[in-house]
Amino acid sequence: MAEIIDAPSPADGDAVAASDIATRTIANETGKPEHEVEKADAILAGLAIQYVRDCSTERVVVLTDDKPARKGIENAITAQGYLNSARESRPSGRA
């Protein structure tokens, strides 16, 4: 079952911090300034944190084939202490 949820609130410190960490990581990985990083990629990190924390679920799967985004999300969830609640997944046929 898929569920559509709202973007993290600007008042949600954990989700905002996760998005910031993801943005910095993606910028570093791509060589782009932070303000040029695609916002949706960074928001995925904040949403993963928000969903695990607020929805009483044990796991969240974030599916992306964007390597810098994947690294940014992983760094963010690790820094926020949620690494065991998120699992990296890749589309079949991709490394």
C-alpha positions in Angstrom: 0.0 0.0 0.0 1.3 3.4 -0.9 0.6 6.4 1.2 0.9 10.1 0.3 2.1 12.3 3.1 2.9 16.0 3.4 6.4 17.4 3.3 8.1 17.8 6.7 7.1 20.8 8.6 9.7 23.6 8.8 9.3 23.2 12.6 10.3 19.5 12.5 13.9 19.7 13.6 14.8 16.1 12.9 13.3 16.2 9.4 14.8 19.6 8.5 18.2 18.5 9.8 18.0 15.3 7.7 17.1 17.4 4.6 20.1 19.7 5.3 22.5 16.8 5.7 21.2 15.3 2.5 21.6 18.6 0.6 25.2 19.1 1.8 26.1 15.5 0.8 24.5 15.8 -2.6 26.2 19.1 -3.2 29.5 17.6 -2.2 29.0 14.6 -4.4 27.9 16.6 -7.5 30.1 19.6 -7.1 27.0 21.9 -7.2 26.4 24.7 -4.8 23.8 23.7 -2.1 21.2 26.1 -3.5 21.3 24.2 -6.9 20.6 20.8 -5.4 17.2 19.4 -6.3 15.0 20.0 -3.3 13.0 16.8 -3.8 16.1 14.7 -3.3 16.8 16.2 0.0 13.2 16.2 1.2 13.2 12.4 0.8 15.6 12.2 3.7 13.4 14.3 5.9 10.3 12.4 4.9 11.9 9.0 5.7 12.8 10.3 9.2 9.3 11.8 9.7 7.6 8.7 8.6 9.5 6.3 10.8 9.2 8.5 13.8 5.5 9.5 13.4 3.9 6.5 11.8 5.0 3.8 14.2 6.5 1.8 11.4 9.7 -0.2 11.7 11.0 0.3 8.2 10.9 2.7 5.3 12.2 1.9 1.9 13.5 4.8 -0.3 13.8 3.8 -3.9 16.1 5.8 -6.1 18.7 5.3 -8.8 20.2 8.7 -8.2 23.6 7.8 -6.6 24.3 11.3 -5.0 20.7 11.4 -3.6 21.0 7.8 -2.3 24.3 8.8 -0.5 22.7 12.0 0.9 19.7 10.1 2.2 21.8 7.4 3.8 24.1 10.0 5.4 21.1 11.9 6.8 19.4 8.9 8.3 22.6 7.6 9.7 23.4 11.0 11.3 19.9 11.1 12.8 20.2 7.6 14.2 17.6 5.9 12.0 19.9 3.7 9.9 18.2 0.5 11.1 14.8 1.8 10.1 15.6 2.6 6.4 16.8 0.2 3.8 18.5 1.0 0.6 16.8 -0.5 -2.4 17.7 -0.3 -6.1 15.6 -0.9 -9.1 16.2 -4.3 -10.6 18.9 -4.4 -13.2 20.8 -1.4 -11.7 24.0 -1.5 -9.7 
